[in-house]
């Protein structure tokens, strides 16, 4: 099985129950197609770098999973149809990094530019 990371950017105007349904929908696609979810992270509401479909913010959800290419095809086909998504990205990785959570407060300075 290959290792993948799938990130969703969801419209900010959805209710919590709708967002939870989306999380479950994409998690079920992975598990129903013989995939294994290694870790899932809710990154919360974050500002976008630029407007996407008239939205300035989006809810980020990140899933690390193991599976085959058919799961990726199914995730991307569903993502192309889903009107609740602003963007999605699936990346094949060599190994999962389950120890680091990049959006916790302890790593807040990780993405900031260092001034010289």
C-alpha positions in Angstrom: 0.0 0.0 0.0 1.1 3.5 -0.8 1.1 6.4 1.6 -0.9 9.5 0.8 -1.9 12.9 2.3 -5.2 14.5 1.3 -6.1 18.0 2.3 -9.5 19.6 1.9 -10.3 23.3 2.0 -14.0 23.7 2.8 -16.2 26.8 2.4 -16.3 28.9 5.6 -20.1 29.5 5.4 -21.1 25.9 6.2 -22.5 24.8 9.5 -20.6 22.5 11.9 -22.9 19.6 11.1 -22.3 20.0 7.4 -18.5 20.1 7.9 -18.7 17.0 10.0 -20.7 15.3 7.3 -17.9 16.2 4.8 -15.2 14.8 7.1 -17.2 11.6 7.4 -17.9 11.4 3.7 -14.2 11.6 2.7 -13.1 9.3 5.6 -15.7 6.7 4.5 -14.4 6.8 0.9 -11.0 5.8 2.2 -12.2 3.1 4.5 -14.8 1.6 2.2 -12.1 1.1 -0.5 -9.8 -0.9 1.7 -7.7 2.1 2.8 -6.4 2.8 6.3 -6.5 6.2 7.9 -3.3 6.8 9.8 -4.0 10.2 11.1 -6.6 13.0 10.5 -6.2 16.6 11.5 -8.7 19.4 11.7 -6.7 22.6 11.1 -9.8 24.8 11.6 -10.7 28.1 9.9 -7.8 29.7 8.3 -7.4 32.7 6.0 -6.7 32.0 2.3 -3.8 33.6 0.5 -6.1 34.8 -2.2 -9.9 34.7 -2.8 -11.3 31.4 -4.1 -14.9 31.3 -5.3 -15.5 34.6 -3.4 -14.2 33.2 -0.1 -11.5 34.7 2.0 -11.4 31.9 4.6 -11.8 28.2 4.6 -11.9 25.2 6.9 -8.8 22.9 6.4 -9.0 19.2 7.0 -6.0 16.9 6.5 -6.0 13.1 6.2 -3.0 10.8 6.2 -3.9 7.4 4.8 -2.6 4.2 3.2 -4.2 2.8 0.2 -4.1 2.3 -3.6 -4.6 4.6 -6.6 -8.2 3.7 -6.8 -8.9 5.5 -3.6 -7.1 8.6 -4.9 -9.2 8.5 -8.1 -12.4 8.2 -6.0 -11.4 11.1 -3.7 -10.6 13.4 -6.6 -13.8 12.5 -8.6 -15.9 13.2 -5.5 -13.9 16.4 -4.8 -14.5 17.7 -8.4 -18.3 17.3 -7.9 -18.6 18.5 -4.4 -19.7 22.2 -4.3 -18.8 22.6 -0.6 -15.1 22.3 -1.4 -13.0 25.3 -2.4 -9.9 23.2 -3.1 -8.4 19.8 -2.4 -4.9 18.2 -2.9 -3.7 14.7 -2.8 0.0 14.0 -2.5 1.8 10.6 -2.5 4.5 10.5 0.2 7.2 8.1 1.0 6.5 8.0 4.8 4.0 9.5 7.1 5.1 12.1 9.7 2.6 11.4 12.5 4.6 13.1 15.2 4.5 16.7 13.9 1.3 18.8 13.9 2.2 21.9 12.0 -0.7 24.0 13.1 -0.4 23.7 16.9 0.6 26.7 18.9 4.0 25.1 19.7 4.8 25.3 16.0 3.4 28.7 15.4 6.7 30.2 14.3 7.4 27.3 12.0 5.8 29.0 9.0 6.7 32.6 9.8 9.5 34.3 7.9 12.6 34.9 9.9 13.8 38.5 9.8 17.5 39.0 9.4 
